Amino acid sequence: MIESNKNYYISCLFFLFFFIGWGCCYPYLSLWLTETIGINYTDVGLVYSFTAIIAVCVQPLFGLYPTGWSIVKT
């Protein structure tokens, strides 16, 4: 029980720092795309909408993953 609790806290810390880093970097993605890469603002909008569409399409797969492996929380 202690080992699984330790793994839980390690994974929580990983996701905490991952999303903190993602939240700090994602707002500057549009600046990086326009200034460093050199694409126009229309294409930046396409990049942002593409990531949103991919997220909407992938979320049901993550919902089916635990069901298929019988990892359903009761």
mmCIF file of the N, C-alpha and C atoms, coordinates in Angstrom:
data_MODEL
# 
_entry.id   MODEL 
# 
loop_
_atom_site.group_PDB 
_atom_site.id 
_atom_site.type_symbol 
_atom_site.label_atom_id 
_atom_site.label_alt_id 
_atom_site.label_comp_id 
_atom_site.label_asym_id 
_atom_site.label_entity_id 
_atom_site.label_seq_id 
_atom_site.pdbx_PDB_ins_code 
_atom_site.Cartn_x 
_atom_site.Cartn_y 
_atom_site.Cartn_z 
_atom_site.occupancy 
_atom_site.B_iso_or_equiv 
_atom_site.pdbx_formal_charge 
_atom_site.auth_seq_id 
_atom_site.auth_comp_id 
_atom_site.auth_asym_id 
_atom_site.auth_atom_id 
_atom_site.pdbx_PDB_model_num 
ATOM 1   N N  . MET A 1 1  ? 0.822   -1.192 0.000   1.00 0.00 ? 1  MET A N  1 
ATOM 2   C CA . MET A 1 1  ? 0.000   0.000  0.000   1.00 0.00 ? 1  MET A CA 1 
ATOM 3   C C  . MET A 1 1  ? 0.865   1.253  0.000   1.00 0.00 ? 1  MET A C  1 
ATOM 4   N N  . ILE A 1 2  ? 1.970   1.223  0.713   1.00 0.00 ? 2  ILE A N  1 
ATOM 5   C CA . ILE A 1 2  ? 2.834   2.398  0.783   1.00 0.00 ? 2  ILE A CA 1 
ATOM 6   C C  . ILE A 1 2  ? 3.500   2.655  -0.564  1.00 0.00 ? 2  ILE A C  1 
ATOM 7   N N  . GLU A 1 3  ? 3.888   1.569  -1.264  1.00 0.00 ? 3  GLU A N  1 
ATOM 8   C CA . GLU A 1 3  ? 4.552   1.732  -2.555  1.00 0.00 ? 3  GLU A CA 1 
ATOM 9   C C  . GLU A 1 3  ? 3.603   2.351  -3.586  1.00 0.00 ? 3  GLU A C  1 
ATOM 10  N N  . SER A 1 4  ? 2.361   1.906  -3.619  1.00 0.00 ? 4  SER A N  1 
ATOM 11  C CA . SER A 1 4  ? 1.421   2.483  -4.578  1.00 0.00 ? 4  SER A CA 1 
ATOM 12  C C  . SER A 1 4  ? 1.109   3.937  -4.233  1.00 0.00 ? 4  SER A C  1 
ATOM 13  N N  . ASN A 1 5  ? 1.103   4.260  -2.952  1.00 0.00 ? 5  ASN A N  1 
ATOM 14  C CA . ASN A 1 5  ? 0.880   5.634  -2.529  1.00 0.00 ? 5  ASN A CA 1 
ATOM 15  C C  . ASN A 1 5  ? 2.049   6.518  -2.967  1.00 0.00 ? 5  ASN A C  1 
ATOM 16  N N  . LYS A 1 6  ? 3.261   5.981  -2.882  1.00 0.00 ? 6  LYS A N  1 
ATOM 17  C CA . LYS A 1 6  ? 4.451   6.712  -3.316  1.00 0.00 ? 6  LYS A CA 1 
ATOM 18  C C  . LYS A 1 6  ? 4.397   6.964  -4.823  1.00 0.00 ? 6  LYS A C  1 
ATOM 19  N N  . ASN A 1 7  ? 4.015   5.950  -5.589  1.00 0.00 ? 7  ASN A N  1 
ATOM 20  C CA . ASN A 1 7  ? 3.896   6.114  -7.040  1.00 0.00 ? 7  ASN A CA 1 
ATOM 21  C C  . ASN A 1 7  ? 2.826   7.136  -7.399  1.00 0.00 ? 7  ASN A C  1 
ATOM 22  N N  . TYR A 1 8  ? 1.767   7.172  -6.629  1.00 0.00 ? 8  TYR A N  1 
ATOM 23  C CA . TYR A 1 8  ? 0.705   8.149  -6.858  1.00 0.00 ? 8  TYR A CA 1 
ATOM 24  C C  . TYR A 1 8  ? 1.234   9.564  -6.681  1.00 0.00 ? 8  TYR A C  1 
ATOM 25  N N  . TYR A 1 9  ? 1.974   9.799  -5.616  1.00 0.00 ? 9  TYR A N  1 
ATOM 26  C CA . TYR A 1 9  ? 2.507   11.138 -5.365  1.00 0.00 ? 9  TYR A CA 1 
ATOM 27  C C  . TYR A 1 9  ? 3.556   11.534 -6.401  1.00 0.00 ? 9  TYR A C  1 
ATOM 28  N N  . ILE A 1 10 ? 4.344   10.584 -6.850  1.00 0.00 ? 10 ILE A N  1 
ATOM 29  C CA . ILE A 1 10 ? 5.337   10.876 -7.890  1.00 0.00 ? 10 ILE A CA 1 
ATOM 30  C C  . ILE A 1 10 ? 4.640   11.265 -9.193  1.00 0.00 ? 10 ILE A C  1 
ATOM 31  N N  . SER A 1 11 ? 3.589   10.524 -9.555  1.00 0.00 ? 11 SER A N  1 
ATOM 32  C CA . SER A 1 11 ? 2.873   10.869 -10.786 1.00 0.00 ? 11 SER A CA 1 
ATOM 33  C C  . SER A 1 11 ? 2.140   12.201 -10.646 1.00 0.00 ? 11 SER A C  1 
ATOM 34  N N  . CYS A 1 12 ? 1.628   12.499 -9.451  1.00 0.00 ? 12 CYS A N  1 
ATOM 35  C CA . CYS A 1 12 ? 0.983   13.800 -9.232  1.00 0.00 ? 12 CYS A CA 1 
ATOM 36  C C  . CYS A 1 12 ? 1.986   14.939 -9.376  1.00 0.00 ? 12 CYS A C  1 
ATOM 37  N N  . LEU A 1 13 ? 3.178   14.769 -8.837  1.00 0.00 ? 13 LEU A N  1 
ATOM 38  C CA . LEU A 1 13 ? 4.208   15.801 -8.971  1.00 0.00 ? 13 LEU A CA 1 
ATOM 39  C C  . LEU A 1 13 ? 4.642   15.970 -10.424 1.00 0.00 ? 13 LEU A C  1 
ATOM 40  N N  . PHE A 1 14 ? 4.746   14.854 -11.134 1.00 0.00 ? 14 PHE A N  1 
ATOM 41  C CA . PHE A 1 14 ? 5.101   14.936 -12.549 1.00 0.00 ? 14 PHE A CA 1 
ATOM 42  C C  . PHE A 1 14 ? 4.082   15.767 -13.315 1.00 0.00 ? 14 PHE A C  1 
ATOM 43  N N  . PHE A 1 15 ? 2.800   15.450 -13.142 1.00 0.00 ? 15 PHE A N  1 
ATOM 44  C CA . PHE A 1 15 ? 1.764   16.187 -13.861 1.00 0.00 ? 15 PHE A CA 1 
ATOM 45  C C  . PHE A 1 15 ? 1.670   17.631 -13.405 1.00 0.00 ? 15 PHE A C  1 
ATOM 46  N N  . LEU A 1 16 ? 1.926   17.885 -12.132 1.00 0.00 ? 16 LEU A N  1 
ATOM 47  C CA . LEU A 1 16 ? 1.926   19.257 -11.640 1.00 0.00 ? 16 LEU A CA 1 
ATOM 48  C C  . LEU A 1 16 ? 2.968   20.085 -12.375 1.00 0.00 ? 16 LEU A C  1 
ATOM 49  N N  . PHE A 1 17 ? 4.210   19.594 -12.412 1.00 0.00 ? 17 PHE A N  1 
ATOM 50  C CA . PHE A 1 17 ? 5.275   20.347 -13.065 1.00 0.00 ? 17 PHE A CA 1 
ATOM 51  C C  . PHE A 1 17 ? 5.111   20.372 -14.586 1.00 0.00 ? 17 PHE A C  1 
ATOM 52  N N  . PHE A 1 18 ? 4.562   19.307 -15.148 1.00 0.00 ? 18 PHE A N  1 
ATOM 53  C CA . PHE A 1 18 ? 4.314   19.287 -16.590 1.00 0.00 ? 18 PHE A CA 1 
ATOM 54  C C  . PHE A 1 18 ? 3.328   20.377 -16.984 1.00 0.00 ? 18 PHE A C  1 
ATOM 55  N N  . PHE A 1 19 ? 2.210   20.464 -16.281 1.00 0.00 ? 19 PHE A N  1 
ATOM 56  C CA . PHE A 1 19 ? 1.198   21.446 -16.644 1.00 0.00 ? 19 PHE A CA 1 
ATOM 57  C C  . PHE A 1 19 ? 1.595   22.861 -16.245 1.00 0.00 ? 19 PHE A C  1 
ATOM 58  N N  . ILE A 1 20 ? 2.408   23.013 -15.221 1.00 0.00 ? 20 ILE A N  1 
ATOM 59  C CA . ILE A 1 20 ? 2.955   24.342 -14.921 1.00 0.00 ? 20 ILE A CA 1 
ATOM 60  C C  . ILE A 1 20 ? 3.853   24.794 -16.073 1.00 0.00 ? 20 ILE A C  1 
ATOM 61  N N  . GLY A 1 21 ? 4.718   23.907 -16.532 1.00 0.00 ? 21 GLY A N  1 
ATOM 62  C CA . GLY A 1 21 ? 5.593   24.234 -17.662 1.00 0.00 ? 21 GLY A CA 1 
ATOM 63  C C  . GLY A 1 21 ? 4.811   24.492 -18.937 1.00 0.00 ? 21 GLY A C  1 
ATOM 64  N N  . TRP A 1 22 ? 3.800   23.671 -19.188 1.00 0.00 ? 22 TRP A N  1 
ATOM 65  C CA . TRP A 1 22 ? 2.980   23.858 -20.378 1.00 0.00 ? 22 TRP A CA 1 
ATOM 66  C C  . TRP A 1 22 ? 2.221   25.177 -20.303 1.00 0.00 ? 22 TRP A C  1 
ATOM 67  N N  . GLY A 1 23 ? 1.700   25.492 -19.140 1.00 0.00 ? 23 GLY A N  1 
ATOM 68  C CA . GLY A 1 23 ? 0.963   26.740 -18.963 1.00 0.00 ? 23 GLY A CA 1 
ATOM 69  C C  . GLY A 1 23 ? 1.839   27.969 -19.096 1.00 0.00 ? 23 GLY A C  1 
ATOM 70  N N  . CYS A 1 24 ? 3.119   27.837 -18.751 1.00 0.00 ? 24 CYS A N  1 
ATOM 71  C CA . CYS A 1 24 ? 4.045   28.967 -18.900 1.00 0.00 ? 24 CYS A CA 1 
ATOM 72  C C  . CYS A 1 24 ? 4.500   29.145 -20.345 1.00 0.00 ? 24 CYS A C  1 
ATOM 73  N N  . CYS A 1 25 ? 4.585   28.069 -21.097 1.00 0.00 ? 25 CYS A N  1 
ATOM 74  C CA . CYS A 1 25 ? 5.109   28.140 -22.466 1.00 0.00 ? 25 CYS A CA 1 
ATOM 75  C C  . CYS A 1 25 ? 4.039   28.336 -23.533 1.00 0.00 ? 25 CYS A C  1 
ATOM 76  N N  . TYR A 1 26 ? 2.851   27.788 -23.328 1.00 0.00 ? 26 TYR A N  1 
ATOM 77  C CA . TYR A 1 26 ? 1.824   27.805 -24.377 1.00 0.00 ? 26 TYR A CA 1 
ATOM 78  C C  . TYR A 1 26 ? 1.383   29.207 -24.793 1.00 0.00 ? 26 TYR A C  1 
ATOM 79  N N  . PRO A 1 27 ? 1.256   30.161 -23.883 1.00 0.00 ? 27 PRO A N  1 
ATOM 80  C CA . PRO A 1 27 ? 0.860   31.507 -24.338 1.00 0.00 ? 27 PRO A CA 1 
ATOM 81  C C  . PRO A 1 27 ? 1.876   32.159 -25.275 1.00 0.00 ? 27 PRO A C  1 
ATOM 82  N N  . TYR A 1 28 ? 3.128   31.760 -25.180 1.00 0.00 ? 28 TYR A N  1 
ATOM 83  C CA . TYR A 1 28 ? 4.168   32.347 -26.027 1.00 0.00 ? 28 TYR A CA 1 
ATOM 84  C C  . TYR A 1 28 ? 4.350   31.599 -27.344 1.00 0.00 ? 28 TYR A C  1 
ATOM 85  N N  . LEU A 1 29 ? 3.555   30.569 -27.564 1.00 0.00 ? 29 LEU A N  1 
ATOM 86  C CA . LEU A 1 29 ? 3.669   29.805 -28.803 1.00 0.00 ? 29 LEU A CA 1 
ATOM 87  C C  . LEU A 1 29 ? 3.369   30.668 -30.023 1.00 0.00 ? 29 LEU A C  1 
ATOM 88  N N  . SER A 1 30 ? 2.373   31.529 -29.932 1.00 0.00 ? 30 SER A N  1 
ATOM 89  C CA . SER A 1 30 ? 2.037   32.375 -31.084 1.00 0.00 ? 30 SER A CA 1 
ATOM 90  C C  . SER A 1 30 ? 3.163   33.357 -31.403 1.00 0.00 ? 30 SER A C  1 
ATOM 91  N N  . LEU A 1 31 ? 3.796   33.908 -30.374 1.00 0.00 ? 31 LEU A N  1 
ATOM 92  C CA . LEU A 1 31 ? 4.937   34.802 -30.618 1.00 0.00 ? 31 LEU A CA 1 
ATOM 93  C C  . LEU A 1 31 ? 6.094   34.054 -31.256 1.00 0.00 ? 31 LEU A C  1 
ATOM 94  N N  . TRP A 1 32 ? 6.364   32.853 -30.775 1.00 0.00 ? 32 TRP A N  1 
ATOM 95  C CA . TRP A 1 32 ? 7.460   32.060 -31.320 1.00 0.00 ? 32 TRP A CA 1 
ATOM 96  C C  . TRP A 1 32 ? 7.179   31.680 -32.771 1.00 0.00 ? 32 TRP A C  1 
ATOM 97  N N  . LEU A 1 33 ? 5.931   31.321 -33.053 1.00 0.00 ? 33 LEU A N  1 
ATOM 98  C CA . LEU A 1 33 ? 5.594   30.934 -34.422 1.00 0.00 ? 33 LEU A CA 1 
ATOM 99  C C  . LEU A 1 33 ? 5.707   32.105 -35.391 1.00 0.00 ? 33 LEU A C  1 
ATOM 100 N N  . THR A 1 34 ? 5.324   33.299 -34.954 1.00 0.00 ? 34 THR A N  1 
ATOM 101 C CA . THR A 1 34 ? 5.370   34.445 -35.866 1.00 0.00 ? 34 THR A CA 1 
ATOM 102 C C  . THR A 1 34 ? 6.764   35.039 -35.985 1.00 0.00 ? 34 THR A C  1 
ATOM 103 N N  . GLU A 1 35 ? 7.475   35.167 -34.876 1.00 0.00 ? 35 GLU A N  1 
ATOM 104 C CA . GLU A 1 35 ? 8.772   35.847 -34.910 1.00 0.00 ? 35 GLU A CA 1 
ATOM 105 C C  . GLU A 1 35 ? 9.926   34.923 -35.284 1.00 0.00 ? 35 GLU A C  1 
ATOM 106 N N  . THR A 1 36 ? 9.958   33.728 -34.743 1.00 0.00 ? 36 THR A N  1 
ATOM 107 C CA . THR A 1 36 ? 11.084  32.831 -35.000 1.00 0.00 ? 36 THR A CA 1 
ATOM 108 C C  . THR A 1 36 ? 10.873  32.008 -36.265 1.00 0.00 ? 36 THR A C  1 
ATOM 109 N N  . ILE A 1 37 ? 9.721   31.380 -36.362 1.00 0.00 ? 37 ILE A N  1 
ATOM 110 C CA . ILE A 1 37 ? 9.447   30.534 -37.517 1.00 0.00 ? 37 ILE A CA 1 
ATOM 111 C C  . ILE A 1 37 ? 9.069   31.380 -38.727 1.00 0.00 ? 37 ILE A C  1 
ATOM 112 N N  . GLY A 1 38 ? 8.346   32.471 -38.491 1.00 0.00 ? 38 GLY A N  1 
ATOM 113 C CA . GLY A 1 38 ? 8.007   33.391 -39.571 1.00 0.00 ? 38 GLY A CA 1 
ATOM 114 C C  . GLY A 1 38 ? 6.701   33.097 -40.282 1.00 0.00 ? 38 GLY A C  1 
ATOM 115 N N  . ILE A 1 39 ? 5.769   32.414 -39.631 1.00 0.00 ? 39 ILE A N  1 
ATOM 116 C CA . ILE A 1 39 ? 4.480   32.180 -40.282 1.00 0.00 ? 39 ILE A CA 1 
ATOM 117 C C  . ILE A 1 39 ? 3.524   33.320 -39.948 1.00 0.00 ? 39 ILE A C  1 
ATOM 118 N N  . ASN A 1 40 ? 2.497   33.485 -40.781 1.00 0.00 ? 40 ASN A N  1 
ATOM 119 C CA . ASN A 1 40 ? 1.576   34.604 -40.574 1.00 0.00 ? 40 ASN A CA 1 
ATOM 120 C C  . ASN A 1 40 ? 0.523   34.247 -39.520 1.00 0.00 ? 40 ASN A C  1 
ATOM 121 N N  . TYR A 1 41 ? -0.273  35.240 -39.145 1.00 0.00 ? 41 TYR A N  1 
ATOM 122 C CA . TYR A 1 41 ? -1.224  35.066 -38.047 1.00 0.00 ? 41 TYR A CA 1 
ATOM 123 C C  . TYR A 1 41 ? -2.356  34.106 -38.397 1.00 0.00 ? 41 TYR A C  1 
ATOM 124 N N  . THR A 1 42 ? -2.701  34.018 -39.657 1.00 0.00 ? 42 THR A N  1 
ATOM 125 C CA . THR A 1 42 ? -3.731  33.066 -40.073 1.00 0.00 ? 42 THR A CA 1 
ATOM 126 C C  . THR A 1 42 ? -3.276  31.643 -39.814 1.00 0.00 ? 42 THR A C  1 
ATOM 127 N N  . ASP A 1 43 ? -2.020  31.359 -40.137 1.00 0.00 ? 43 ASP A N  1 
ATOM 128 C CA . ASP A 1 43 ? -1.487  30.023 -39.896 1.00 0.00 ? 43 ASP A CA 1 
ATOM 129 C C  . ASP A 1 43 ? -1.332  29.738 -38.407 1.00 0.00 ? 43 ASP A C  1 
ATOM 130 N N  . VAL A 1 44 ? -1.047  30.757 -37.621 1.00 0.00 ? 44 VAL A N  1 
ATOM 131 C CA . VAL A 1 44 ? -0.988  30.575 -36.165 1.00 0.00 ? 44 VAL A CA 1 
ATOM 132 C C  . VAL A 1 44 ? -2.363  30.165 -35.647 1.00 0.00 ? 44 VAL A C  1 
ATOM 133 N N  . GLY A 1 45 ? -3.404  30.797 -36.158 1.00 0.00 ? 45 GLY A N  1 
ATOM 134 C CA . GLY A 1 45 ? -4.762  30.405 -35.788 1.00 0.00 ? 45 GLY A CA 1 
ATOM 135 C C  . GLY A 1 45 ? -5.075  28.980 -36.189 1.00 0.00 ? 45 GLY A C  1 
ATOM 136 N N  . LEU A 1 46 ? -4.567  28.561 -37.336 1.00 0.00 ? 46 LEU A N  1 
ATOM 137 C CA . LEU A 1 46 ? -4.759  27.179 -37.762 1.00 0.00 ? 46 LEU A CA 1 
ATOM 138 C C  . LEU A 1 46 ? -4.032  26.205 -36.841 1.00 0.00 ? 46 LEU A C  1 
ATOM 139 N N  . VAL A 1 47 ? -2.852  26.574 -36.389 1.00 0.00 ? 47 VAL A N  1 
ATOM 140 C CA . VAL A 1 47 ? -2.112  25.716 -35.457 1.00 0.00 ? 47 VAL A CA 1 
ATOM 141 C C  . VAL A 1 47 ? -2.882  25.563 -34.152 1.00 0.00 ? 47 VAL A C  1 
ATOM 142 N N  . TYR A 1 48 ? -3.385  26.664 -33.618 1.00 0.00 ? 48 TYR A N  1 
ATOM 143 C CA . TYR A 1 48 ? -4.151  26.609 -32.373 1.00 0.00 ? 48 TYR A CA 1 
ATOM 144 C C  . TYR A 1 48 ? -5.439  25.805 -32.552 1.00 0.00 ? 48 TYR A C  1 
ATOM 145 N N  . SER A 1 49 ? -6.138  25.999 -33.665 1.00 0.00 ? 49 SER A N  1 
ATOM 146 C CA . SER A 1 49 ? -7.375  25.250 -33.876 1.00 0.00 ? 49 SER A CA 1 
ATOM 147 C C  . SER A 1 49 ? -7.087  23.774 -34.135 1.00 0.00 ? 49 SER A C  1 
ATOM 148 N N  . PHE A 1 50 ? -5.970  23.473 -34.792 1.00 0.00 ? 50 PHE A N  1 
ATOM 149 C CA . PHE A 1 50 ? -5.594  22.081 -35.028 1.00 0.00 ? 50 PHE A CA 1 
ATOM 150 C C  . PHE A 1 50 ? -5.333  21.359 -33.713 1.00 0.00 ? 50 PHE A C  1 
ATOM 151 N N  . THR A 1 51 ? -4.640  22.014 -32.782 1.00 0.00 ? 51 THR A N  1 
ATOM 152 C CA . THR A 1 51 ? -4.386  21.367 -31.489 1.00 0.00 ? 51 THR A CA 1 
ATOM 153 C C  . THR A 1 51 ? -5.686  21.153 -30.723 1.00 0.00 ? 51 THR A C  1 
ATOM 154 N N  . ALA A 1 52 ? -6.630  22.084 -30.838 1.00 0.00 ? 52 ALA A N  1 
ATOM 155 C CA . ALA A 1 52 ? -7.919  21.917 -30.156 1.00 0.00 ? 52 ALA A CA 1 
ATOM 156 C C  . ALA A 1 52 ? -8.723  20.773 -30.775 1.00 0.00 ? 52 ALA A C  1 
ATOM 157 N N  . ILE A 1 53 ? -8.713  20.669 -32.092 1.00 0.00 ? 53 ILE A N  1 
ATOM 158 C CA . ILE A 1 53 ? -9.445  19.594 -32.768 1.00 0.00 ? 53 ILE A CA 1 
ATOM 159 C C  . ILE A 1 53 ? -8.843  18.239 -32.422 1.00 0.00 ? 53 ILE A C  1 
ATOM 160 N N  . ILE A 1 54 ? -7.527  18.148 -32.403 1.00 0.00 ? 54 ILE A N  1 
ATOM 161 C CA . ILE A 1 54 ? -6.871  16.894 -32.030 1.00 0.00 ? 54 ILE A CA 1 
ATOM 162 C C  . ILE A 1 54 ? -7.219  16.518 -30.595 1.00 0.00 ? 54 ILE A C  1 
ATOM 163 N N  . ALA A 1 55 ? -7.239  17.495 -29.697 1.00 0.00 ? 55 ALA A N  1 
ATOM 164 C CA . ALA A 1 55 ? -7.578  17.215 -28.298 1.00 0.00 ? 55 ALA A CA 1 
ATOM 165 C C  . ALA A 1 55 ? -8.999  16.684 -28.176 1.00 0.00 ? 55 ALA A C  1 
ATOM 166 N N  . VAL A 1 56 ? -9.939  17.258 -28.918 1.00 0.00 ? 56 VAL A N  1 
ATOM 167 C CA . VAL A 1 56 ? -11.328 16.793 -28.867 1.00 0.00 ? 56 VAL A CA 1 
ATOM 168 C C  . VAL A 1 56 ? -11.444 15.379 -29.433 1.00 0.00 ? 56 VAL A C  1 
ATOM 169 N N  . CYS A 1 57 ? -10.687 15.069 -30.464 1.00 0.00 ? 57 CYS A N  1 
ATOM 170 C CA . CYS A 1 57 ? -10.751 13.738 -31.074 1.00 0.00 ? 57 CYS A CA 1 
ATOM 171 C C  . CYS A 1 57 ? -10.072 12.667 -30.225 1.00 0.00 ? 57 CYS A C  1 
ATOM 172 N N  . VAL A 1 58 ? -9.045  13.019 -29.497 1.00 0.00 ? 58 VAL A N  1 
ATOM 173 C CA . VAL A 1 58 ? -8.278  12.036 -28.734 1.00 0.00 ? 58 VAL A CA 1 
ATOM 174 C C  . VAL A 1 58 ? -8.911  11.748 -27.372 1.00 0.00 ? 58 VAL A C  1 
ATOM 175 N N  . GLN A 1 59 ? -9.661  12.679 -26.819 1.00 0.00 ? 59 GLN A N  1 
ATOM 176 C CA . GLN A 1 59 ? -10.232 12.486 -25.487 1.00 0.00 ? 59 GLN A CA 1 
ATOM 177 C C  . GLN A 1 59 ? -11.128 11.256 -25.381 1.00 0.00 ? 59 GLN A C  1 
ATOM 178 N N  . PRO A 1 60 ? -11.982 10.945 -26.355 1.00 0.00 ? 60 PRO A N  1 
ATOM 179 C CA . PRO A 1 60 ? -12.755 9.702  -26.229 1.00 0.00 ? 60 PRO A CA 1 
ATOM 180 C C  . PRO A 1 60 ? -11.883 8.453  -26.200 1.00 0.00 ? 60 PRO A C  1 
ATOM 181 N N  . LEU A 1 61 ? -10.750 8.490  -26.887 1.00 0.00 ? 61 LEU A N  1 
ATOM 182 C CA . LEU A 1 61 ? -9.845  7.341  -26.844 1.00 0.00 ? 61 LEU A CA 1 
ATOM 183 C C  . LEU A 1 61 ? -9.275  7.136  -25.448 1.00 0.00 ? 61 LEU A C  1 
ATOM 184 N N  . PHE A 1 62 ? -8.961  8.245  -24.771 1.00 0.00 ? 62 PHE A N  1 
ATOM 185 C CA . PHE A 1 62 ? -8.491  8.132  -23.399 1.00 0.00 ? 62 PHE A CA 1 
ATOM 186 C C  . PHE A 1 62 ? -9.609  7.676  -22.468 1.00 0.00 ? 62 PHE A C  1 
ATOM 187 N N  . GLY A 1 63 ? -10.856 7.936  -22.833 1.00 0.00 ? 63 GLY A N  1 
ATOM 188 C CA . GLY A 1 63 ? -11.976 7.431  -22.052 1.00 0.00 ? 63 GLY A CA 1 
ATOM 189 C C  . GLY A 1 63 ? -12.208 5.948  -22.275 1.00 0.00 ? 63 GLY A C  1 
ATOM 190 N N  . LEU A 1 64 ? -11.934 5.466  -23.481 1.00 0.00 ? 64 LEU A N  1 
ATOM 191 C CA . LEU A 1 64 ? -12.093 4.046  -23.773 1.00 0.00 ? 64 LEU A CA 1 
ATOM 192 C C  . LEU A 1 64 ? -10.946 3.206  -23.234 1.00 0.00 ? 64 LEU A C  1 
ATOM 193 N N  . TYR A 1 65 ? -9.789  3.804  -23.077 1.00 0.00 ? 65 TYR A N  1 
ATOM 194 C CA . TYR A 1 65 ? -8.611  3.063  -22.622 1.00 0.00 ? 65 TYR A CA 1 
ATOM 195 C C  . TYR A 1 65 ? -8.831  2.379  -21.274 1.00 0.00 ? 65 TYR A C  1 
ATOM 196 N N  . PRO A 1 66 ? -9.285  3.074  -20.232 1.00 0.00 ? 66 PRO A N  1 
ATOM 197 C CA . PRO A 1 66 ? -9.486  2.367  -18.963 1.00 0.00 ? 66 PRO A CA 1 
ATOM 198 C C  . PRO A 1 66 ? -10.627 1.358  -19.028 1.00 0.00 ? 66 PRO A C  1 
ATOM 199 N N  . THR A 1 67 ? -11.648 1.628  -19.831 1.00 0.00 ? 67 THR A N  1 
ATOM 200 C CA . THR A 1 67 ? -12.768 0.705  -19.944 1.00 0.00 ? 67 THR A CA 1 
ATOM 201 C C  . THR A 1 67 ? -12.327 -0.587 -20.619 1.00 0.00 ? 67 THR A C  1 
ATOM 202 N N  . GLY A 1 68 ? -11.527 -0.467 -21.640 1.00 0.00 ? 68 GLY A N  1 
ATOM 203 C CA . GLY A 1 68 ? -11.038 -1.648 -22.349 1.00 0.00 ? 68 GLY A CA 1 
ATOM 204 C C  . GLY A 1 68 ? -10.111 -2.502 -21.508 1.00 0.00 ? 68 GLY A C  1 
ATOM 205 N N  . TRP A 1 69 ? -9.409  -1.904 -20.583 1.00 0.00 ? 69 TRP A N  1 
ATOM 206 C CA . TRP A 1 69 ? -8.480  -2.632 -19.731 1.00 0.00 ? 69 TRP A CA 1 
ATOM 207 C C  . TRP A 1 69 ? -9.076  -2.940 -18.358 1.00 0.00 ? 69 TRP A C  1 
ATOM 208 N N  . SER A 1 70 ? -10.364 -2.702 -18.210 1.00 0.00 ? 70 SER A N  1 
ATOM 209 C CA . SER A 1 70 ? -11.081 -2.964 -16.952 1.00 0.00 ? 70 SER A CA 1 
ATOM 210 C C  . SER A 1 70 ? -10.440 -2.248 -15.777 1.00 0.00 ? 70 SER A C  1 
ATOM 211 N N  . ILE A 1 71 ? -10.087 -0.990 -15.972 1.00 0.00 ? 71 ILE A N  1 
ATOM 212 C CA . ILE A 1 71 ? -9.509  -0.175 -14.909 1.00 0.00 ? 71 ILE A CA 1 
ATOM 213 C C  . ILE A 1 71 ? -10.550 0.851  -14.467 1.00 0.00 ? 71 ILE A C  1 
ATOM 214 N N  . VAL A 1 72 ? -11.797 0.469  -14.518 1.00 0.00 ? 72 VAL A N  1 
ATOM 215 C CA . VAL A 1 72 ? -12.877 1.386  -14.191 1.00 0.00 ? 72 VAL A CA 1 
ATOM 216 C C  . VAL A 1 72 ? -12.928 1.581  -12.685 1.00 0.00 ? 72 VAL A C  1 
ATOM 217 N N  . LYS A 1 73 ? -13.005 2.832  -12.271 1.00 0.00 ? 73 LYS A N  1 
ATOM 218 C CA . LYS A 1 73 ? -13.081 3.151  -10.847 1.00 0.00 ? 73 LYS A CA 1 
ATOM 219 C C  . LYS A 1 73 ? -14.523 2.959  -10.389 1.00 0.00 ? 73 LYS A C  1 
ATOM 220 N N  . THR A 1 74 ? -14.716 2.172  -9.353  1.00 0.00 ? 74 THR A N  1 
ATOM 221 C CA . THR A 1 74 ? -16.080 1.908  -8.869  1.00 0.00 ? 74 THR A CA 1 
ATOM 222 C C  . THR A 1 74 ? -16.400 2.717  -7.650  1.00 0.00 ? 74 THR A C  1 
# 
